[in-house]
């Protein structure tokens, strides 16, 4: 990790784990939808349930697929996203590992990390950052390196001293739901928005959701519809605040082998539009390493929420 430097073309940059990132001029938020298989988004956009996401695509968003990061589990892939490197480098190869004495260890402790996060490097350089998770076990990993971090699970009765917040629930305006409540992921986004609105100089935010809905309901079901309708409503709020936005996933929901037992190749789906002269990334081919079938979007500064709800062609989601 290197400190703040200046590129003659792009301006201030930070190099982390061998990759160089621009200091964002406008606030950047990356939302990881746990279990966010593209089929959920394709179904919801195709039935006009996500007008804000559809408008982002019409305004220049791109959809791509690529090879997945393996293993397709929550911990290694969230860490891959925030460090920009693979598990072989950052040191979190799964959710668990077997120790030399035979014991099984849950890989939640930050001491297992071998690489700094992009957020930690920015924070060290004086660029204000924020991590918000649904489950607190992931917050401990993502917050390593002095990154201000909070979780929905532990929001009750807690504050965030780094940003002068005494009561997180009071800031949001409602009590935090339990982590197995379908609304928990939405609360994580509301929490991130509320903290940023109270501290508008925060420049890089990461929000990690939970896959409770994806493990409970198929695309097109009532629970899934409610989840993605509310997600899109919150997305509209983020757009209106002027953020550069990325949406990705740590894994999809597809089977890992075919009916005959042969391994099935997994892919990652990416929606990406680097805003002209405003992109956080300077020298990477893809915004983030992701896993399975996933999705990511980014918006251009100056774009505002549309009033119409026309959908993009469904084939935009087809590879």
Order of alpha helices (4+ residues) and beta strands (2+ residues): beta-beta-beta-beta-alpha-alpha-beta-alpha-alpha-beta-beta-alpha-beta-alpha-beta-alpha-alpha-beta-alpha-alpha-beta-beta
